[in-house]
Amino acid sequence: LCTSTTPARRRGIAGVVLVHKVAGAAAAAGVSLAEVAREATEAAAALGSMGVALGPCTVPAAGRPGFTLEDDEVELGLGIHGEQGVRRVALQPVDALVDTLLSAIVEDRKVGRGDRVALMVNGLGGTPPMELAIVTRRALAFLAERGVTVERAWQGTFLSALEMPGCSLTVLKVDDARLARLDAPTEAPAWPGRGQVVKRRQVVPVRGALPTVAGHPKPQPMMAQVRAAALAVADAWDAAEARLTELDSRAGDGDLGLSLARGAAAIRALPERAWATPSGALTELGQALRRNIAGSSGPFYATALLRAARYLANRPVDAAAWAKAFEVGVEAVSELGGARPGDRTMVDALHPAAVTLVRAVREGISLGEAWAEATRAAEQGAEATASMSPRLGRASYLGERAKGIPDAGAAAVVIWMQALRGRVG
């Protein structure tokens, strides 16, 4: 576009929003009309704006798309009303498209090292904020690589072309006076604010409130079996990913399978020195799952493991201690989420398992046999959730429609309990 028309005849795109902001702030400051026109003209001359579309828009009066694109094509150099651009190219990764747009802008506007600019990443109407954020990430990196200081940056849909998928990038050279116009307060409801750019990311260290692997003693003899059991759980979660995803998609948001697969990877990633003591291993497992399992399952499993670890600390670990630690962990899940048996949650599998495990061990049954009984209780509890109307969680939105589908969280409990059967005791 920069070679096909003179600057005065370019159709323009979202850069006009910044021109309007500068002009509006100047007018609000009470300067003369001539001065407002001068500042607006200079702002227009100091900016470059270019768009890319992944598809057309449909003007209601026309009733059909303004142009057509193949699935593997994009349109460069769009007009402000969503008309087709000046060049059609093959679909590229987003970073390459951003580089294409910004390369044209910085070359045309002579933007280089040491310049100060404002950046606007504008959605054309059909591009969600998450995808715009990917564009913004690359745009900021592109300018930083060339020594350009981005003083202000905005991301959003400021000038759309109806439902068109795509975006435009605008780069405006600024000085202190122009920044003051951009920063001036306005009551325009769509203006997103000052667009302050974080100059440097600050990473805040986590306080060492819980023991870390560096502080664990020499591994206890039983810990090889504990580690093998945990790795068996990881394998079971991986194997069940598709099933849990399908279950969770029918009555939830569909992310449980993937979340537990991430948890499985986190278990495998724990260093050997994390498996020194029962309390220490459960602490490390809890911290790992907290960081890697998304949604509510992460905090629930982490809280259960950390509470159980606290119970096992500084006491002999026998069958009764393991059973009580399991019960303590289950109580922590119920306390944290507010769920009770019958609410159609993971507690419907955990609670009967805990009751059965503690009772069986108290009656003198070996830990391995007690765990097998507890697993059967969990299986029955999970199966029963299919006839329950959910009262908590995302499934509660479905009400009676969730019936007939076992709760995915309860099914996940059964999976890891089954994986531990034969390895406990």
C-alpha positions as CSV (number, residue, x, y, z in Angstrom):
1,L,0.0,0.0,0.0
2,C,2.8,2.4,0.8
3,T,4.0,2.2,-2.8
4,S,0.6,2.2,-4.5
5,T,-0.8,5.5,-3.3
6,T,0.4,8.8,-2.0
7,P,0.1,9.3,1.8
8,A,-2.7,11.9,1.5
9,R,-4.9,9.3,-0.4
10,R,-4.4,6.3,1.8
11,R,-7.7,4.9,3.0
12,G,-6.5,4.6,6.6
13,I,-7.6,2.2,9.3
14,A,-7.5,2.1,13.1
15,G,-4.8,4.8,13.3
16,V,-7.5,7.4,13.0
17,V,-8.5,6.6,16.6
18,L,-5.3,8.0,17.9
19,V,-5.6,11.0,15.6
20,H,-9.1,11.6,17.1
21,K,-7.7,11.2,20.6
22,V,-5.0,13.8,20.0
23,A,-7.4,16.2,18.4
24,G,-10.0,15.7,21.1
25,A,-7.6,16.3,23.9
26,A,-6.3,19.5,22.2
27,A,-9.8,20.8,21.8
28,A,-10.6,20.0,25.4
29,A,-7.5,21.9,26.5
30,G,-9.1,25.0,24.8
31,V,-6.6,25.6,22.0
32,S,-7.7,27.3,18.8
33,L,-9.3,25.4,16.0
34,A,-6.3,26.0,13.8
35,E,-4.1,24.5,16.5
36,V,-6.4,21.5,16.8
37,A,-6.1,20.9,13.1
38,R,-2.4,21.3,13.2
39,E,-1.9,18.7,15.9
40,A,-4.3,16.3,14.2
41,T,-2.5,16.7,10.9
42,E,0.9,16.2,12.4
43,A,-0.3,13.1,14.3
44,A,-1.7,11.6,11.1
45,A,1.6,12.2,9.4
46,A,3.5,10.6,12.2
47,L,1.6,7.3,12.2
48,G,1.5,4.2,10.1
49,S,-1.4,1.8,10.2
50,M,-1.9,-1.5,8.3
51,G,-4.4,-4.4,8.6
52,V,-4.7,-8.0,7.8
53,A,-7.9,-10.0,7.3
54,L,-8.4,-13.7,7.6
55,G,-11.8,-13.4,6.1
56,P,-14.4,-10.8,4.8
57,C,-17.2,-9.1,6.5
58,T,-20.8,-8.8,5.3
59,V,-22.4,-5.4,5.0
60,P,-26.1,-5.9,6.0
61,A,-27.3,-3.8,3.0
62,A,-25.3,-5.9,0.6
63,G,-26.3,-9.2,2.1
64,R,-23.1,-11.0,1.0
65,P,-19.4,-10.9,1.9
66,G,-17.4,-8.0,0.3
67,F,-14.8,-10.4,-1.0
68,T,-13.9,-14.1,-0.7
69,L,-10.7,-15.7,0.7
70,E,-9.6,-19.3,0.5
71,D,-8.9,-21.0,3.8
72,D,-5.1,-20.7,3.2
73,E,-5.2,-17.0,2.2
74,V,-5.1,-13.6,4.0
75,E,-5.7,-10.1,2.8
76,L,-3.2,-7.3,3.5
77,G,-3.7,-3.5,3.4
78,L,-7.4,-3.3,4.2
79,G,-9.5,-0.2,4.1
80,I,-11.3,1.4,7.0
81,H,-14.7,-0.1,6.0
82,G,-13.6,-3.7,5.6
83,E,-13.1,-3.6,1.9
84,Q,-10.5,-5.9,0.4
85,G,-6.8,-5.0,0.6
86,V,-4.1,-4.4,-1.9
87,R,-2.4,-7.8,-1.7
88,R,-3.4,-11.4,-1.1
89,V,-0.8,-13.8,0.4
90,A,-0.6,-17.2,1.8
91,L,-1.7,-17.8,5.4
92,Q,1.3,-17.5,7.7
93,P,2.0,-17.9,11.4
94,V,0.9,-14.9,13.5
95,D,4.5,-13.8,14.2
96,A,5.3,-13.7,10.5
97,L,2.1,-11.6,9.8
98,V,3.0,-9.2,12.6
99,D,6.5,-8.8,11.2
100,T,5.1,-8.2,7.7
101,L,2.8,-5.4,8.9
102,L,5.3,-3.7,11.2
103,S,8.1,-4.0,8.7
104,A,6.0,-2.0,6.2
105,I,5.0,0.5,8.8
106,V,8.5,1.2,10.3
107,E,10.1,1.5,6.9
108,D,7.4,3.8,5.5
109,R,7.3,6.0,8.7
110,K,11.1,5.9,9.2
111,V,10.7,4.5,12.7
112,G,14.0,3.3,14.1
113,R,16.3,3.0,17.1
114,G,15.8,5.6,19.7
115,D,12.3,6.6,18.5
116,R,9.4,6.7,21.0
117,V,6.1,5.4,19.8
118,A,2.6,4.4,20.8
119,L,1.3,1.1,19.6
120,M,-2.3,0.1,19.0
121,V,-3.4,-3.5,18.3
122,N,-6.9,-3.3,16.9
123,G,-9.3,-6.2,16.4
124,L,-11.4,-6.0,13.2
125,G,-14.5,-7.5,15.0
126,G,-14.1,-11.2,14.8
127,T,-10.8,-11.7,16.6
128,P,-11.0,-12.5,20.4
129,P,-8.8,-10.8,23.0
130,M,-6.7,-13.9,23.5
131,E,-5.6,-13.9,19.8
132,L,-5.0,-10.2,19.9
133,A,-2.7,-10.7,22.9
134,I,-0.6,-13.1,20.8
135,V,-0.3,-10.3,18.2
136,T,0.6,-7.7,20.9
137,R,3.3,-10.0,22.3
138,R,5.0,-10.2,19.0
139,A,4.5,-6.5,18.1
140,L,6.1,-5.4,21.4
141,A,9.0,-7.8,20.8
142,F,9.5,-6.7,17.2
143,L,9.8,-3.0,18.2
144,A,12.0,-3.8,21.2
145,E,14.4,-5.7,18.9
146,R,14.9,-2.6,16.8
147,G,15.5,-0.3,19.7
148,V,12.2,1.4,19.6
149,T,10.7,2.5,22.9
150,V,7.0,1.7,23.2
151,E,5.7,4.4,25.6
152,R,2.0,3.4,25.4
153,A,0.2,0.4,24.0
154,W,-3.5,-0.5,23.6
155,Q,-5.1,-3.7,22.6
156,G,-8.8,-4.2,21.8
157,T,-11.5,-3.6,19.2
158,F,-11.4,0.1,18.6
159,L,-12.4,0.3,15.0
160,S,-14.1,-2.8,13.7
161,A,-15.3,-3.9,10.3
162,L,-18.4,-5.7,11.5
163,E,-17.5,-9.4,12.1
164,M,-14.3,-9.5,10.1
165,P,-11.6,-11.8,11.5
166,G,-8.2,-10.0,11.6
167,C,-6.4,-7.1,13.1
168,S,-4.6,-3.9,12.3
169,L,-1.4,-2.5,13.8
170,T,-0.8,1.2,14.3
171,V,2.5,2.8,15.3
172,L,2.5,6.6,16.2
173,K,5.7,8.5,16.9
174,V,5.4,10.5,20.1
175,D,7.1,13.1,22.1
176,D,6.1,14.4,25.6
177,A,3.5,16.8,24.2
178,R,1.8,14.2,22.1
179,L,1.9,11.7,25.0
180,A,0.2,14.3,27.1
181,R,-2.7,14.4,24.6
182,L,-2.9,10.6,24.6
183,D,-2.9,10.5,28.4
184,A,-5.4,13.3,28.8
185,P,-8.6,12.0,30.6
186,T,-11.7,11.5,28.5
187,E,-15.3,10.4,29.2
188,A,-15.4,8.5,25.9
189,P,-16.6,5.0,27.2
190,A,-14.6,3.0,24.6
191,W,-11.2,4.6,25.4
192,P,-9.2,2.0,27.4
193,G,-7.1,4.4,29.5
194,R,-3.5,5.4,29.5
195,G,-2.0,2.2,28.0
196,Q,0.9,2.1,30.3
197,V,3.5,-0.4,29.3
198,V,5.3,-2.5,31.9
199,K,9.0,-1.9,31.3
200,R,10.3,-4.9,33.1
201,R,8.5,-8.0,34.3
202,Q,8.9,-8.5,38.1
203,V,9.2,-12.1,39.3
204,V,8.3,-12.3,43.0
205,P,9.9,-15.3,44.8
206,V,7.6,-17.7,46.6
207,R,8.0,-17.8,50.3
208,G,9.4,-21.1,51.6
209,A,6.4,-21.9,53.9
210,L,6.6,-25.6,53.1
211,P,9.6,-27.9,53.1
212,T,11.4,-28.3,49.8
213,V,13.3,-31.2,48.3
214,A,16.6,-29.7,49.4
215,G,15.7,-30.2,53.1
216,H,14.6,-33.8,52.9
217,P,16.7,-36.5,54.7
218,K,18.0,-39.7,53.4
219,P,15.2,-41.8,51.8
220,Q,13.4,-44.2,54.0
221,P,13.2,-47.9,52.9
222,M,9.4,-47.8,52.1
223,M,9.8,-44.8,49.8
224,A,10.7,-46.8,46.6
225,Q,7.3,-48.4,46.9
226,V,5.6,-45.0,47.4
227,R,7.4,-43.5,44.4
228,A,6.4,-46.5,42.2
229,A,2.8,-46.1,43.4
230,A,2.8,-42.4,42.4
231,L,4.2,-43.2,39.0
232,A,1.5,-45.8,38.5
233,V,-1.1,-43.0,39.2
234,A,0.6,-40.9,36.5
235,D,0.4,-43.7,34.0
236,A,-3.2,-44.3,34.8
237,W,-4.1,-40.6,34.4
238,D,-2.4,-40.6,31.0
239,A,-4.2,-43.7,29.9
240,A,-7.6,-42.2,31.0
241,E,-7.1,-38.8,29.4
242,A,-9.5,-39.3,26.5
243,R,-12.2,-40.9,28.7
244,L,-12.0,-38.2,31.4
245,T,-12.1,-35.5,28.7
246,E,-15.2,-37.1,27.2
247,L,-16.9,-37.3,30.6
248,D,-16.0,-33.8,31.6
249,S,-17.2,-32.4,28.2
250,R,-20.6,-33.9,28.7
251,A,-21.2,-32.2,32.1
252,G,-18.4,-29.7,32.5
253,D,-15.8,-27.7,30.6
254,G,-13.9,-30.7,29.2
255,D,-10.4,-29.9,30.6
256,L,-10.1,-32.6,33.3
257,G,-8.3,-35.2,31.1
258,L,-5.7,-32.7,29.9
259,S,-5.3,-31.2,33.4
260,L,-4.6,-34.6,35.0
261,A,-2.2,-35.5,32.1
262,R,-0.3,-32.3,33.1
263,G,-0.4,-33.6,36.7
264,A,1.0,-36.9,35.6
265,A,3.9,-35.1,33.9
266,A,4.5,-33.1,37.1
267,I,4.7,-36.3,39.2
268,R,7.3,-37.8,36.8
269,A,9.3,-34.6,36.9
270,L,9.8,-34.7,40.7
271,P,13.5,-35.3,41.5
272,E,14.6,-38.5,43.3
273,R,15.4,-36.6,46.5
274,A,11.7,-35.6,46.7
275,W,10.9,-39.2,47.7
276,A,12.7,-39.3,51.0
277,T,9.9,-39.5,53.6
278,P,6.1,-40.0,53.3
279,S,5.4,-36.5,54.6
280,G,8.0,-34.9,52.3
281,A,6.8,-36.9,49.3
282,L,3.2,-35.9,49.8
283,T,4.2,-32.3,50.2
284,E,6.2,-32.3,47.0
285,L,3.3,-34.1,45.2
286,G,0.8,-31.5,46.5
287,Q,3.0,-28.6,45.4
288,A,3.5,-30.1,42.0
289,L,-0.1,-30.8,41.4
290,R,-1.1,-27.3,42.7
291,R,1.1,-25.7,40.0
292,N,0.2,-28.0,37.1
293,I,-3.4,-29.1,37.4
294,A,-5.8,-26.5,36.1
295,G,-9.3,-25.7,37.4
296,S,-10.6,-26.7,40.8
297,S,-9.0,-30.2,40.8
298,G,-5.5,-28.7,41.3
299,P,-6.3,-27.0,44.6
300,F,-8.4,-29.9,45.8
301,Y,-5.7,-32.5,45.2
302,A,-3.0,-30.2,46.6
303,T,-4.9,-29.4,49.7
304,A,-5.6,-33.1,50.4
305,L,-2.0,-34.1,49.9
306,L,-0.6,-31.2,52.0
307,R,-3.0,-31.9,54.8
308,A,-2.2,-35.6,54.8
309,A,1.6,-34.7,54.7
310,R,1.1,-32.5,57.8
311,Y,-0.6,-35.4,59.6
312,L,2.2,-37.9,58.8
313,A,5.0,-35.5,59.8
314,N,6.9,-36.6,62.9
315,R,5.0,-39.8,63.6
316,P,5.5,-43.5,62.9
317,V,3.9,-44.3,59.5
318,D,2.0,-47.6,59.8
319,A,-1.3,-48.8,58.2
320,A,-3.4,-46.8,60.7
321,A,-1.4,-43.6,60.0
322,W,-1.8,-44.0,56.2
323,A,-5.6,-44.6,56.6
324,K,-6.0,-41.6,58.9
325,A,-3.9,-39.4,56.6
326,F,-6.2,-40.4,53.7
327,E,-9.3,-39.5,55.8
328,V,-7.7,-36.1,56.8
329,G,-7.0,-35.4,53.1
330,V,-10.6,-36.2,52.1
331,E,-12.0,-34.0,54.9
332,A,-9.8,-31.2,53.6
333,V,-11.3,-31.5,50.1
334,S,-14.8,-31.4,51.5
335,E,-13.9,-28.4,53.7
336,L,-12.3,-26.5,50.9
337,G,-15.0,-27.0,48.3
338,G,-18.0,-27.3,50.6
339,A,-19.1,-30.5,49.0
340,R,-20.8,-33.3,50.9
341,P,-21.8,-36.8,49.8
342,G,-24.7,-36.6,47.4
343,D,-23.6,-33.3,45.8
344,R,-22.3,-35.2,42.7
345,T,-18.6,-34.4,43.1
346,M,-15.3,-36.2,43.7
347,V,-16.3,-36.4,47.4
348,D,-18.9,-39.0,46.4
349,A,-16.1,-41.3,45.6
350,L,-13.6,-40.1,48.3
351,H,-15.8,-40.1,51.3
352,P,-17.0,-43.8,51.2
353,A,-13.4,-44.8,50.4
354,A,-12.1,-43.0,53.4
355,V,-14.8,-44.4,55.7
356,T,-14.1,-47.9,54.4
357,L,-10.4,-47.7,54.6
358,V,-10.3,-46.4,58.2
359,R,-12.8,-49.0,59.3
360,A,-11.1,-51.9,57.6
361,V,-7.7,-51.0,59.1
362,R,-9.2,-50.6,62.5
363,E,-10.6,-54.1,62.2
364,G,-7.2,-55.5,61.6
365,I,-7.4,-56.0,57.8
366,S,-4.1,-55.5,56.0
367,L,-3.6,-52.2,54.4
368,G,-3.5,-53.8,50.9
369,E,-6.9,-55.6,51.5
370,A,-8.3,-52.5,53.1
371,W,-7.3,-50.4,50.1
372,A,-9.0,-52.9,47.8
373,E,-12.2,-52.5,49.8
374,A,-11.9,-48.7,49.8
375,T,-11.5,-48.8,46.0
376,R,-14.7,-50.8,45.6
377,A,-16.5,-48.3,47.8
378,A,-15.1,-45.4,45.6
379,E,-16.3,-47.3,42.5
380,Q,-19.8,-47.6,43.9
381,G,-19.8,-44.0,44.9
382,A,-18.7,-42.8,41.5
383,E,-21.3,-44.9,39.7
384,A,-24.0,-43.5,42.0
385,T,-23.2,-39.9,40.8
386,A,-24.9,-40.8,37.4
387,S,-28.2,-40.7,39.2
388,M,-27.6,-37.5,41.1
389,S,-28.5,-34.0,40.3
390,P,-25.4,-31.8,40.7
391,R,-25.5,-29.1,43.3
392,L,-22.0,-27.7,43.0
393,G,-19.5,-26.9,40.2
394,R,-20.1,-26.3,36.6
395,A,-22.3,-29.3,36.2
396,S,-24.8,-27.7,38.5
397,Y,-25.8,-25.4,35.6
398,L,-27.1,-28.4,33.7
399,G,-29.4,-29.6,36.6
400,E,-31.4,-32.7,35.7
401,R,-29.7,-32.9,32.3
402,A,-26.5,-34.1,33.9
403,K,-28.2,-37.3,35.1
404,G,-27.0,-40.4,33.4
405,I,-23.4,-39.2,33.2
406,P,-21.0,-40.1,36.1
407,D,-19.2,-37.2,37.6
408,A,-15.8,-36.9,35.9
409,G,-14.0,-35.9,39.2
410,A,-15.4,-38.9,40.9
411,A,-14.3,-41.1,38.0
412,A,-10.8,-39.7,38.2
413,V,-10.6,-40.7,41.9
414,V,-11.5,-44.2,41.0
415,I,-8.8,-44.3,38.3
416,W,-6.0,-43.4,40.7
417,M,-7.3,-45.6,43.4
418,Q,-7.4,-48.5,41.1
419,A,-3.9,-47.7,40.0
420,L,-2.8,-48.0,43.6
421,R,-4.5,-51.3,44.2
422,G,-1.8,-53.9,44.6
423,R,0.8,-51.3,45.4
424,V,-0.5,-50.2,48.8
425,G,0.5,-52.3,51.8
